[in-house]
Amino acid sequence: MKLEITRGLFLVGALGIASLALTVWEQPGPKILGAEIGAGHCPVPRVAKVEQVVKPSHDLLLFMFGMTQ
């Protein structure tokens, strides 16, 4: 088989695979959520309550500064 024919078949095959991959690739587009969930429904997230005061560990801070040296 000649080099030109082989190169042409390879090009046609590569373009076919690329076009097939482009048509199969399903990327979600922008949607309006109100139409799917229902009008007027907006769930409210729970409020996180902090029960204890978080204090920084000075040993960890010294360790981090020591690791950078």
C-alpha positions as CSV (number, residue, x, y, z in Angstrom):
1,M,0.0,0.0,0.0
2,K,1.3,3.4,-0.9
3,L,2.3,5.9,1.8
4,E,-0.3,8.5,0.6
5,I,-3.1,6.0,0.8
6,T,-2.1,4.9,4.3
7,R,-1.8,8.5,5.5
8,G,-5.2,9.3,4.0
9,L,-6.9,6.3,5.7
10,F,-5.2,7.2,9.0
11,L,-6.5,10.8,8.7
12,V,-10.0,9.6,7.9
13,G,-9.9,7.2,10.8
14,A,-8.6,9.8,13.2
15,L,-11.3,12.3,12.1
16,G,-14.0,9.7,12.5
17,I,-12.9,8.8,16.0
18,A,-12.6,12.5,17.0
19,S,-16.1,13.2,15.7
20,L,-17.6,10.2,17.4
21,A,-16.0,11.2,20.7
22,L,-17.4,14.7,20.3
23,T,-20.9,13.4,19.7
24,V,-20.7,11.0,22.6
25,W,-19.2,13.5,25.1
26,E,-22.1,14.6,27.2
27,Q,-21.3,17.7,29.1
28,P,-24.1,19.2,31.3
29,G,-25.3,22.6,30.1
30,P,-26.8,25.4,32.1
31,K,-30.2,24.6,33.5
32,I,-32.8,26.4,35.5
33,L,-33.2,24.5,38.8
34,G,-36.6,26.1,39.6
35,A,-38.3,24.2,36.8
36,E,-37.0,20.8,37.9
37,I,-37.4,21.1,41.7
38,G,-40.5,23.1,41.8
39,A,-41.4,26.7,42.0
40,G,-40.8,28.4,45.3
41,H,-38.9,25.5,47.0
42,C,-35.6,26.5,48.4
43,P,-34.1,24.2,51.0
44,V,-32.3,26.1,53.8
45,P,-29.0,24.7,55.1
46,R,-28.7,23.8,58.7
47,V,-27.0,26.2,61.0
48,A,-23.7,24.9,62.4
49,K,-23.4,25.4,66.1
50,V,-19.9,25.8,67.6
51,E,-19.8,24.1,70.9
52,Q,-16.2,24.5,71.8
53,V,-13.6,27.2,71.3
54,V,-10.8,26.0,69.0
55,K,-7.4,27.0,70.2
56,P,-4.3,26.8,67.9
57,S,-1.7,24.3,68.9
58,H,1.6,26.1,69.4
59,D,3.5,22.8,69.0
60,L,2.0,22.3,65.6
61,L,2.8,25.9,64.7
62,L,6.5,25.4,65.7
63,F,6.6,22.2,63.8
64,M,5.3,23.9,60.6
65,F,7.9,26.7,61.0
66,G,10.6,24.1,61.5
67,M,9.6,22.2,58.4
68,T,10.0,25.3,56.3
69,Q,13.6,25.9,57.5
